Amino acid sequence: MDISNDTSNRDRARELPVQQIDVFTDTRDILAHANRAARKRGFEDWLICDVDAHHTETISWHELVQYIEDPVIRHQAMLFHDEKMGTASYGLNGDMGLKYQDVGGRIPHQAGIREKVEDGVHRDVTLSRRAMQALGVDYMVLFPTPMLTLGLHPQPEMEVYLGRAYNRWLIDKVLTRDDRLKTLAYLPFNVPKEAERTIEEFSGQPGVIGFCVPSTRHRPIHHNDYMRVYAMLEERNLPIAFHAAYHWQDQSLSTINRFLGMHALGFVWCNMVHMTNWILNGIPERFPKLKSIWVESGLAWIPFLMQRLDDQYLMRPSEAPQLKKLPSEYMRENCWYTTQPMETVNMKALQLTLEMINAESQLLFASDWPHFDFDLPQEIYDLPFLSEQAKRNILGLNAAKLFGLDPTPRKTL
């Protein structure tokens, strides 16, 4: 439909003020209010672990691709680097250059913004340190951003080449430079044997506290091909995280015409599907010591899925013969969840949600910095219905126990 001549819509549209943004900015200025809030709440005495923060790995594409093992693929990847924009488009995005997480004229997200960093320190180390200082965080777990959709690449080997290169680059250039920075290493899940190889190679590497499966993919996580992957993680006492994302070419979501709708559903839908298969196929029974973490889907979907699966299971238990408990019990006792984006519009519903997931032991704070909807630690601290111990657990102590981190606060504000 040609909307260029739709005068009725254009006449109704109101002019929005567009903020002029300097191409060079500083995280410390953007987060000055967050730092004041952290000091006000006395967070210097609280252990705070940010279990989901991001960096834009493609800005360092020219470095990252040097770690690709195959020389031909490495050369091809180098050709896709845009020196002017500092970004890469090696089949990672289908957005034709449109960054939908930006909100036109009002929330620039990360589009075109660069920070000045000091010489001799990698930019991602500098930016992570600035964010940690401003947020009042002791440990920060870093995830990629464009590469979260790599599981839908039409060539499965590309996830192997790029995922392994990312892990090696991140460890070498970032994690070894500051022991407060951690990661759940990228698991090239579309090729199970390579996922096994990745676990063997990167377990015990500096800053690696587990492994991550980007959830935007169509492989069934309960397939027998993955049982050795889960066994290897369980043997090493390393958690597996399923990090949500969205992809507009997913046919199940392709009728949505607003990013608002895509963001609301896309980040939830992928993890709902994987969680359903995870529980009903008895993965927690087969690997009772394997810890799974469900990242960046918010929390509101969990009570719905608990109730829905329990209801259906009680009518058809023969279809899930491995289960010895209700699906909701596995979701409450064997799974961990991250807070962001925590839905706070209905506080009564949020309180019930936290009770249903046993938040005091199973919930992990996540900021999702620097994305447009990021949360501050005060989102947990300010909840009136949580005890102080529950708040301390969610903000840091649960993560310290899960990942084997030193529970002593390490920051200064």
C-alpha positions in Angstrom: 0.0 0.0 0.0 1.3 3.5 -0.9 1.0 5.6 2.2 2.7 8.6 0.7 -0.6 10.1 -0.4 -2.6 9.2 2.7 -3.2 12.7 3.8 -5.7 11.7 6.5 -2.9 10.0 8.5 -0.4 12.7 7.8 -2.7 15.5 8.8 -3.5 13.7 12.1 0.2 13.1 12.8 1.7 15.6 15.3 5.2 16.9 15.1 7.6 15.2 17.6 10.5 17.1 18.9 13.8 15.5 17.7 16.6 15.8 20.1 20.0 16.6 18.5 22.5 14.1 19.8 26.2 14.5 19.7 27.8 11.6 17.9 30.2 11.3 20.8 28.7 10.6 24.1 29.7 9.3 27.5 28.0 6.5 29.5 28.8 8.3 32.7 26.8 11.3 31.7 23.9 9.1 30.5 23.9 7.1 33.7 24.6 9.9 36.2 21.2 9.6 37.7 21.7 5.8 38.1 24.9 6.4 40.0 23.2 8.9 42.3 20.4 6.4 42.9 22.9 3.6 43.7 24.7 5.8 46.3 21.4 6.9 47.8 20.4 3.2 48.4 23.8 2.3 49.9 24.6 -0.2 47.1 28.3 -0.1 48.0 27.6 -2.7 50.7 25.5 -4.9 48.4 26.8 -7.5 46.0 25.1 -6.8 42.6 25.6 -9.1 39.6 24.3 -7.9 36.3 23.5 -11.3 34.5 22.6 -9.8 31.2 24.4 -6.8 29.7 25.3 -6.3 26.0 28.0 -4.9 23.8 27.9 -4.3 20.1 30.4 -6.8 19.0 30.2 -5.8 15.3 31.8 -2.5 16.0 35.0 -4.5 16.6 34.3 -6.7 13.5 37.7 -6.1 12.1 39.2 -7.6 15.3 36.7 -10.4 15.7 37.0 -11.9 12.2 40.7 -12.4 12.7 39.8 -15.2 15.0 37.8 -17.2 12.4 39.6 -20.4 11.8 38.9 -21.0 8.1 41.0 -18.6 6.0 38.4 -18.3 3.2 35.6 -17.5 5.6 37.9 -15.1 7.4 38.6 -13.3 4.2 35.0 -13.1 3.2 34.0 -11.8 6.7 36.6 -9.1 6.4 35.0 -7.9 3.2 31.7 -7.3 4.9 33.1 -4.8 7.3 31.9 -1.2 6.7 34.7 1.1 7.8 32.5 4.2 7.9 29.7 2.8 10.0 31.8 0.3 12.0 29.2 -2.4 11.6 28.9 -5.7 9.9 26.2 -7.4 7.9 27.3 -10.9 7.4 23.9 -12.4 7.5 23.3 -11.3 11.1 20.4 -9.1 10.5 17.4 -8.8 8.2 16.6 -5.2 8.9 18.0 -3.6 5.8 19.9 -1.1 8.0 16.8 -0.2 10.1 17.5 -0.6 13.8 14.0 -1.2 15.1 15.0 -0.8 18.8 15.6 2.8 18.1 12.5 4.9 18.6 12.4 7.5 15.9 13.8 10.8 17.0 13.4 10.1 20.7 15.4 7.0 21.8 18.5 6.6 19.6 19.5 3.3 21.3 23.0 2.9 19.9 22.6 4.1 16.3 25.5 6.2 15.2 26.6 7.0 18.8 30.2 6.5 19.7 32.0 7.0 23.0 35.4 8.5 23.4 37.7 6.0 25.1 41.2 6.2 26.3 44.1 4.8 24.3 45.5 1.4 25.3 42.3 0.0 26.8 39.8 -1.9 24.6 36.7 0.1 24.1 34.4 -2.7 25.4 36.4 -2.9 28.6 36.2 0.8 29.0 32.4 1.0 28.3 31.7 -2.0 30.5 33.7 -0.5 33.4 31.8 2.8 33.0 28.4 1.1 33.1 29.4 -1.0 36.1 30.5 2.0 38.0 27.4 4.0 37.1 25.0 1.2 37.9 26.7 0.1 41.0 27.5 -3.4 39.7 30.2 -5.8 40.9 30.1 -8.3 38.1 28.7 -7.9 34.6 27.9 -10.8 32.2 28.3 -9.8 28.6 26.3 -11.0 25.6 26.6 -10.2 21.9 23.9 -8.2 20.2 23.6 -8.7 16.4 24.9 -12.2 16.7 21.9 -13.2 18.8 20.1 -14.0 15.5 23.0 -16.1 14.1 21.0 -19.3 14.8 18.8 -18.5 11.8 21.7 -18.2 9.4 20.9 -20.4 6.4 24.4 -21.9 6.6 24.8 -23.7 9.9 28.6 -23.6 9.6 28.6 -19.8 9.9 27.3 -20.1 13.4 30.2 -22.3 14.2 32.8 -20.1 12.6 31.5 -16.8 14.0 30.4 -18.1 17.3 33.8 -19.6 18.1 35.6 -16.6 16.8 33.4 -14.4 19.0 34.3 -16.5 22.1 38.0 -16.4 21.4 38.0 -12.6 20.7 35.9 -11.8 23.8 38.2 -13.8 26.1 41.4 -12.4 24.6 40.4 -8.8 24.2 37.9 -8.2 27.0 37.5 -10.8 29.7 41.2 -11.3 30.4 41.5 -7.5 31.0 39.1 -7.3 33.9 38.1 -10.3 36.1 34.7 -8.6 37.0 33.6 -9.1 33.4 32.1 -12.6 32.6 30.3 -14.3 29.8 28.1 -17.3 29.1 30.0 -18.4 26.0 28.3 -18.7 22.6 27.2 -22.2 21.9 26.9 -23.0 18.1 23.8 -25.0 18.8 22.8 -25.8 15.2 25.7 -28.2 14.9 25.6 -30.4 18.0 29.1 -31.9 17.6 30.6 -28.4 17.4 28.6 -27.4 20.5 30.4 -30.3 22.3 33.7 -29.1 20.9 33.0 -25.6 22.1 32.3 -26.8 25.7 35.5 -28.8 25.7 37.6 -25.8 24.5 36.1 -23.0 26.5 35.2 -24.5 29.8 37.5 -23.0 32.4 38.7 -20.2 30.1 39.0 -16.8 31.8 35.6 -15.2 32.5 33.5 -18.2 31.1 30.9 -19.1 33.7 28.6 -21.2 31.5 27.3 -21.4 28.0 24.5 -19.6 26.0 22.2 -20.7 23.3 20.6 -17.7 21.5 17.0 -18.7 21.5 16.1 -17.4 18.0 16.4 -20.6 16.1 14.2 -23.5 15.0 16.2 -26.5 16.2 14.3 -28.6 18.8 16.3 -28.4 22.0 15.0 -31.8 23.2 16.5 -33.7 20.2 18.6 -36.6 21.1 21.6 -35.0 19.4 21.9 -32.6 22.3 21.9 -35.1 25.2 25.7 -35.2 25.2 25.8 -31.4 25.3 23.7 -31.4 28.4 25.6 -34.2 30.0 28.9 -32.4 29.4 27.5 -29.2 31.1 26.1 -31.1 34.0 29.4 -32.9 34.6 31.2 -29.6 34.6 28.5 -27.9 36.8 28.1 -25.2 34.2 24.7 -23.7 33.5 23.1 -23.3 30.1 21.3 -20.1 29.2 18.7 -19.5 26.6 18.9 -15.8 25.6 15.8 -14.5 23.8 15.8 -12.2 20.8 13.5 -11.4 17.9 13.6 -11.9 14.2 11.0 -10.3 11.9 11.3 -13.1 9.3 10.1 -15.7 11.8 6.8 -16.8 10.1 5.0 -17.2 13.3 5.4 -13.5 14.0 5.5 -12.1 10.5 2.0 -10.6 10.6 3.0 -8.1 13.4 3.4 -4.7 11.9 4.8 -2.7 14.9 8.1 -3.2 16.7 6.1 -2.6 19.9 4.3 -5.9 19.2 7.4 -7.7 18.0 9.3 -6.6 21.1 6.4 -7.6 23.4 6.0 -11.1 21.8 9.2 -12.0 20.0 11.4 -12.0 23.1 8.9 -14.2 24.9 7.8 -16.5 22.2 11.1 -18.2 21.4 11.7 -19.0 25.1 8.2 -20.2 25.7 8.6 -22.7 22.9 11.9 -23.9 24.1 10.8 -24.1 27.7 7.7 -26.2 26.7 10.0 -28.7 25.0 12.5 -28.6 27.8 10.0 -29.5 30.4 7.6 -31.9 28.6 10.5 -33.9 27.2 11.9 -34.4 30.7 15.2 -32.7 30.4 15.2 -31.7 34.1 14.6 -35.4 35.0 17.3 -36.7 32.7 19.8 -34.0 33.9 18.7 -33.1 37.4 21.9 -31.1 38.2 21.9 -29.1 35.0 21.0 -25.5 35.7 19.1 -23.6 33.0 18.7 -19.8 32.8 16.0 -18.1 30.8 17.2 -14.6 29.8 15.5 -11.4 28.6 12.0 -12.6 28.3 10.6 -10.7 31.3 8.6 -12.6 33.8 4.9 -12.3 33.0 4.9 -15.3 30.6 6.0 -17.7 33.3 2.8 -17.9 35.4 0.8 -18.4 32.1 3.0 -21.2 30.9 3.0 -22.9 34.4 -0.8 -22.9 34.5 -1.2 -23.9 30.9 1.2 -26.8 31.0 -0.1 -28.1 34.3 -3.6 -28.0 33.1 -2.8 -29.9 29.9 -0.4 -32.3 31.5 -3.0 -33.5 34.0 -5.3 -34.4 31.1 -2.6 -36.1 29.0 0.2 -37.3 31.4 1.0 -40.3 29.1 2.5 -37.8 26.6 5.1 -36.7 29.1 6.1 -40.1 30.7 9.4 -38.8 32.1 7.8 -36.3 34.4 7.5 -37.1 38.1 6.1 -33.7 39.1 3.9 -31.0 37.6 5.6 -28.9 34.8 5.3 -25.9 37.1 7.3 -27.6 39.8 10.2 -28.1 37.4 9.9 -24.5 36.2 10.0 -23.3 39.8 12.7 -25.6 41.2 15.1 -26.4 38.2 15.1 -23.1 36.2 16.5 -19.7 36.9 15.2 -16.5 35.4 16.5 -13.0 34.8 14.5 -9.9 35.8 14.7 -7.8 32.6 12.3 -6.4 31.3 10.4 -6.8 34.6 6.8 -5.9 34.1 5.8 -3.6 36.9 2.5 -2.1 35.7 0.5 -4.4 37.9 2.3 -4.8 41.2 -0.1 -7.4 42.6 0.5 -9.6 39.5 4.3 -9.1 39.8 4.2 -10.1 43.5 2.3 -13.3 42.6 4.7 -14.0 39.8 7.7 -13.7 42.1 6.1 -16.1 44.5 5.3 -18.6 41.8 8.9 -18.7 40.5 10.4 -18.8 44.0 12.2 -15.6 43.2 14.2 -15.5 46.4 16.4 -18.4 45.1 15.7 -18.6 41.4 15.7 -14.9 40.1 18.7 -13.1 38.9 19.1 -9.4 38.4 19.7 -8.2 34.8 19.9 -4.7 33.5 20.0 -5.4 29.7 22.2 -2.3 29.4 22.5 -0.5 27.0 19.2 -1.4 25.3 16.4 1.2 25.3 14.4 -0.7 28.0 17.2 -1.4 30.5 16.5 -1.7 34.2 18.4 -0.4 37.2 19.1 -2.4 40.4 16.7 -0.1 42.2 13.8 -1.9 40.3 14.4 -4.8 42.7 15.4 -2.7 45.7 12.3 -0.6 45.6 9.8 -3.5 45.5 7.8 -3.1 48.7 6.8 -6.7 49.1 10.3 -8.2 49.1 12.4 -8.8 52.3 15.8 -7.3 52.4 17.3 -10.8 52.2 15.2 -11.6 49.1 16.4 -8.3 47.5 20.1 -9.2 48.3 19.6 -12.7 46.8 18.1 -11.4 43.6 20.5 -8.6 43.1 23.6 -10.7 43.5 23.8 -13.6 46.0 21.8 -16.0 43.8 24.2 -15.3 40.9 27.2 -15.7 43.1 25.9 -19.1 44.2 24.9 -20.2 40.7 28.2 -19.2 39.0 30.6 -19.7 41.9 31.5 -16.0 42.3 33.0 -14.3 45.3 30.1 -12.8 47.2 32.1 -9.9 48.6 31.1 -6.6 47.1 34.0 -5.2 45.0 32.8 -1.8 43.8 33.1 1.8 45.0 30.5 4.4 44.3 
